[in-house]
Amino acid sequence: MKHSNRDPISPTLILSPLGRGKGEGCFQIKGEKGFTLVELILAIVIVGIIAIAITMAFVPTMNVSVSVDTRKEAMQGGRLAMERILREIREARSINGGFTATSLTFVNAANSTITYSWSGTPSASLQRNGNDLTCCVEAMTLTYLKKDGTTTTNPSEVWRIQTDLQIKVGDETVELRSEVNPRNIY
């Protein structure tokens, strides 16, 4: 039985040369269509451009996310340090004579001597009794105020203490300021 080219059950494939000249050995299955190499490369380039465009849309979002995380880390470190300083100053019974803009020594209600200090070197740690309380301090200023709001250098005149703290983590800088009245000092 002879099969025709139109018979769908026919196992016979008819191949025809694609090229017109001799020596071109490219063949195509008759009736089948395919993509040329140029079309495939063009498709890959277009898909690549689309992928780059989509990726570029997400890069700013990722940068913002990293920036927010860094700022959050700086804020948490600064807030925790500030809260501890304020809580302990609030409970101070007496301020020792050696206080400066970057250090404060006082005696708390449990009769323990507490010293907060910063070396003045950017990115150095803020220390409590010689132990790191928080890192990455860019600036710290302790201002000692009298009842009338003017500054004082006399420990017996201290009514309020203003604490300014600047923390820098990565490219993010956080500035914190707070005032506290030592309750047990009059």
Sine and cosine of phi, psi and omega as CSV:
sin_phi,cos_phi,sin_psi,cos_psi,sin_omega,cos_omega
0.00,0.00,0.74,-0.67,-0.05,-1.00
-0.99,-0.12,0.70,-0.71,0.00,-1.00
-0.99,-0.16,0.62,-0.79,0.05,-1.00
-1.00,-0.08,0.27,-0.96,0.02,-1.00
-0.92,0.39,-0.37,0.93,-0.04,-1.00
-1.00,0.00,-0.17,0.99,-0.02,-1.00
-0.94,0.34,0.87,-0.49,-0.05,-1.00
-0.93,0.38,-0.30,0.95,-0.03,-1.00
-1.00,-0.02,-0.11,0.99,-0.11,-0.99
-0.89,0.46,0.80,-0.60,0.05,-1.00
-0.99,0.11,-0.06,1.00,-0.08,-1.00
-0.99,0.11,0.76,-0.65,0.06,-1.00
-0.95,-0.31,0.68,-0.73,0.03,-1.00
-0.94,-0.33,0.86,-0.51,-0.01,-1.00
-0.97,-0.23,0.62,-0.78,0.06,-1.00
-0.75,-0.67,0.60,-0.80,-0.01,-1.00
-0.92,0.38,0.63,-0.78,0.04,-1.00
-0.99,0.14,-0.62,0.78,-0.03,-1.00
-0.98,0.18,0.31,-0.95,-0.02,-1.00
-0.98,-0.20,-0.38,0.93,-0.04,-1.00
-1.00,-0.07,0.18,-0.98,0.02,-1.00
-0.97,0.24,0.45,-0.89,0.06,-1.00
1.00,0.08,-0.07,1.00,0.06,-1.00
-1.00,0.00,0.95,-0.30,-0.13,-0.99
-1.00,-0.04,0.40,0.92,0.00,-1.00
-1.00,0.06,0.75,-0.67,0.01,-1.00
-0.80,-0.60,0.43,-0.91,0.01,-1.00
-0.73,-0.68,0.60,-0.80,0.08,-1.00
-0.95,0.31,0.77,-0.64,-0.10,-1.00
-0.88,0.47,0.77,-0.64,0.02,-1.00
1.00,0.01,-0.18,0.98,0.02,-1.00
-1.00,-0.06,0.63,-0.78,0.03,-1.00
-0.91,-0.42,0.48,-0.88,0.00,-1.00
-0.58,-0.81,-0.08,-1.00,0.02,-1.00
-0.96,-0.29,0.58,-0.81,0.07,-1.00
-0.99,0.13,0.24,-0.97,0.01,-1.00
-0.88,0.48,-0.63,0.77,0.01,-1.00
-0.89,0.45,-0.68,0.74,0.02,-1.00
-0.90,0.44,-0.65,0.76,0.02,-1.00
-0.90,0.43,-0.70,0.71,0.02,-1.00
-0.89,0.45,-0.68,0.74,0.03,-1.00
-0.88,0.47,-0.67,0.74,0.03,-1.00
-0.90,0.45,-0.66,0.75,0.02,-1.00
-0.90,0.43,-0.66,0.75,0.02,-1.00
-0.90,0.44,-0.70,0.72,0.00,-1.00
-0.90,0.45,-0.71,0.71,0.04,-1.00
-0.89,0.46,-0.63,0.78,0.04,-1.00
-0.89,0.45,-0.69,0.72,0.02,-1.00
-0.89,0.46,-0.68,0.73,0.03,-1.00
-0.90,0.45,-0.67,0.74,0.02,-1.00
-0.89,0.45,-0.66,0.76,0.03,-1.00
-0.90,0.43,-0.68,0.74,0.01,-1.00
-0.88,0.48,-0.68,0.73,0.01,-1.00
-0.91,0.41,-0.67,0.74,0.02,-1.00
-0.89,0.45,-0.67,0.74,0.00,-1.00
-0.90,0.45,-0.48,0.88,0.05,-1.00
-0.94,0.35,-0.48,0.87,-0.03,-1.00
-1.00,0.02,-0.35,0.94,-0.05,-1.00
-0.87,0.49,-0.75,0.67,0.03,-1.00
-0.87,0.50,-0.59,0.81,0.03,-1.00
-0.89,0.45,-0.67,0.75,0.02,-1.00
-0.92,0.40,-0.64,0.76,0.03,-1.00
-0.90,0.45,-0.66,0.75,0.04,-1.00
-0.90,0.44,-0.64,0.76,0.01,-1.00
-0.88,0.47,-0.70,0.72,0.03,-1.00
-0.90,0.44,-0.67,0.74,0.01,-1.00
-0.89,0.46,-0.68,0.74,0.02,-1.00
-0.90,0.43,-0.67,0.74,0.03,-1.00
-0.89,0.45,-0.66,0.75,0.01,-1.00
-0.91,0.41,-0.70,0.72,0.02,-1.00
-0.90,0.45,-0.64,0.77,0.03,-1.00
-0.88,0.47,-0.68,0.73,0.02,-1.00
-0.88,0.47,-0.70,0.71,0.02,-1.00
-0.90,0.44,-0.68,0.73,-0.02,-1.00
-0.90,0.43,-0.69,0.72,-0.01,-1.00
-0.89,0.45,-0.72,0.70,0.02,-1.00
-0.88,0.48,-0.70,0.71,0.01,-1.00
-0.91,0.41,-0.70,0.72,-0.01,-1.00
-0.90,0.44,-0.69,0.72,0.01,-1.00
-0.88,0.47,-0.69,0.72,0.03,-1.00
-0.90,0.44,-0.72,0.70,-0.03,-1.00
-0.89,0.46,-0.69,0.72,0.01,-1.00
-0.88,0.48,-0.66,0.75,-0.01,-1.00
-0.92,0.38,-0.70,0.72,0.03,-1.00
-0.85,0.53,-0.76,0.65,-0.04,-1.00
-0.89,0.45,-0.68,0.73,0.00,-1.00
-0.87,0.49,-0.70,0.71,-0.05,-1.00
-0.96,0.27,-0.58,0.82,0.07,-1.00
-0.91,0.41,-0.64,0.77,0.02,-1.00
-0.83,0.56,-0.57,0.82,-0.03,-1.00
-1.00,-0.04,0.10,0.99,-0.04,-1.00
-0.90,0.43,0.64,-0.77,0.06,-1.00
-0.99,-0.10,-0.58,0.82,0.03,-1.00
-0.45,-0.89,0.52,-0.85,0.06,-1.00
-0.97,-0.25,0.81,-0.58,0.02,-1.00
-0.95,0.31,0.37,-0.93,-0.08,-1.00
-0.87,0.49,-0.39,0.92,-0.08,-1.00
-1.00,-0.02,0.97,0.23,0.10,-0.99
-0.85,-0.53,0.61,-0.80,-0.01,-1.00
-0.73,-0.68,-0.11,-0.99,0.03,-1.00
-0.95,0.33,-0.30,0.95,-0.03,-1.00
-0.86,-0.52,0.11,0.99,0.05,-1.00
-0.46,-0.89,0.45,-0.89,0.01,-1.00
-0.52,-0.85,0.76,-0.65,0.07,-1.00
-0.85,-0.53,0.75,-0.66,0.00,-1.00
-0.52,-0.85,0.22,-0.97,0.05,-1.00
-0.95,-0.31,0.77,-0.63,-0.04,-1.00
-1.00,-0.01,-0.05,-1.00,-0.04,-1.00
-0.89,0.45,-0.42,0.91,0.02,-1.00
-1.00,0.04,0.17,0.99,0.02,-1.00
0.91,0.41,0.46,0.89,0.07,-1.00
-0.98,-0.17,0.61,-0.79,0.06,-1.00
-1.00,0.05,0.78,-0.63,-0.01,-1.00
-0.84,-0.54,0.72,-0.69,0.04,-1.00
-0.81,-0.59,0.81,-0.59,0.16,-0.99
-0.96,-0.29,0.74,-0.67,-0.01,-1.00
-0.49,-0.87,0.47,-0.88,0.11,-0.99
-0.72,-0.70,0.69,-0.72,-0.10,-0.99
-0.94,0.35,-0.31,0.95,-0.06,-1.00
1.00,-0.04,-0.06,1.00,0.02,-1.00
-1.00,0.00,0.82,-0.58,0.03,-1.00
-0.82,0.58,0.63,-0.78,-0.01,-1.00
0.96,0.29,0.11,0.99,0.07,-1.00
-0.98,0.19,0.27,-0.96,-0.02,-1.00
-0.99,0.11,0.51,-0.86,0.20,-0.98
-1.00,0.09,0.75,-0.66,-0.09,-1.00
-0.90,-0.43,0.53,-0.85,0.12,-0.99
-0.85,-0.52,0.90,-0.43,-0.04,-1.00
0.78,0.62,0.65,0.76,0.07,-1.00
1.00,0.10,-0.08,1.00,0.03,-1.00
-0.96,-0.27,0.59,-0.80,-0.01,-1.00
-0.90,0.44,0.79,-0.62,0.08,-1.00
-0.99,-0.12,-0.69,0.72,0.09,-1.00
-0.45,-0.89,0.45,-0.89,-0.03,-1.00
-0.99,-0.17,0.03,-1.00,0.21,-0.98
0.89,0.46,0.56,0.83,0.01,-1.00
-0.98,0.18,0.85,-0.53,0.04,-1.00
-1.00,0.02,-0.55,0.83,0.00,-1.00
-0.37,-0.93,0.55,-0.84,0.10,-0.99
-0.54,-0.84,0.75,-0.67,0.05,-1.00
-0.70,-0.72,0.79,-0.62,0.12,-0.99
-0.96,-0.28,0.83,-0.56,0.01,-1.00
-0.90,-0.44,0.80,-0.61,-0.07,-1.00
-0.98,-0.20,0.85,-0.53,-0.13,-0.99
-0.89,-0.46,0.57,-0.82,0.11,-0.99
-0.99,0.10,0.02,-1.00,0.03,-1.00
-0.85,0.52,-0.60,0.80,-0.04,-1.00
-0.99,0.15,-0.01,1.00,0.06,-1.00
1.00,-0.06,-0.07,1.00,0.05,-1.00
-0.99,0.12,0.37,-0.93,-0.02,-1.00
-0.98,0.19,0.39,-0.92,0.01,-1.00
-0.62,-0.79,0.44,-0.90,0.11,-0.99
-0.91,-0.41,0.07,1.00,-0.01,-1.00
-0.99,-0.16,0.89,-0.46,-0.04,-1.00
-0.85,0.53,-0.50,0.86,-0.03,-1.00
-0.96,0.26,-0.25,0.97,0.01,-1.00
-0.99,-0.11,-0.06,1.00,-0.07,-1.00
-0.93,0.37,0.85,-0.53,0.04,-1.00
-0.94,-0.35,-0.61,0.79,0.01,-1.00
-0.66,-0.75,0.47,-0.88,0.09,-1.00
-0.82,-0.57,0.84,-0.55,0.05,-1.00
-0.99,-0.12,0.77,-0.64,-0.01,-1.00
-0.90,-0.44,0.84,-0.55,0.09,-1.00
-0.91,-0.41,0.79,-0.62,-0.07,-1.00
-0.72,-0.69,0.76,-0.65,0.04,-1.00
-0.84,-0.54,0.86,-0.50,-0.02,-1.00
-0.92,-0.40,0.69,-0.72,0.05,-1.00
-0.80,-0.60,0.85,-0.52,0.08,-1.00
-0.83,-0.56,0.87,-0.49,-0.06,-1.00
0.90,0.44,-0.80,-0.60,0.03,-1.00
-0.99,-0.13,0.01,1.00,-0.07,-1.00
-0.99,-0.14,0.76,-0.65,0.03,-1.00
-0.87,-0.49,0.71,-0.70,0.01,-1.00
-0.85,-0.53,0.74,-0.67,0.04,-1.00
-0.92,-0.40,0.75,-0.66,0.00,-1.00
-0.81,-0.58,0.60,-0.80,0.05,-1.00
-0.63,-0.78,0.67,-0.74,0.04,-1.00
-0.43,-0.90,0.38,-0.92,0.07,-1.00
-0.82,-0.57,0.53,-0.85,0.00,-1.00
-0.61,-0.79,0.60,-0.80,0.11,-0.99
-0.98,-0.21,0.88,-0.48,0.11,-0.99
-0.90,0.43,0.90,-0.44,-0.12,-0.99
-0.91,0.41,-0.56,0.83,-0.13,-0.99
-0.99,-0.11,0.17,0.98,0.02,-1.00
-0.90,-0.43,0.82,-0.58,0.02,-1.00
-0.77,-0.64,0.00,0.00,0.00,0.00
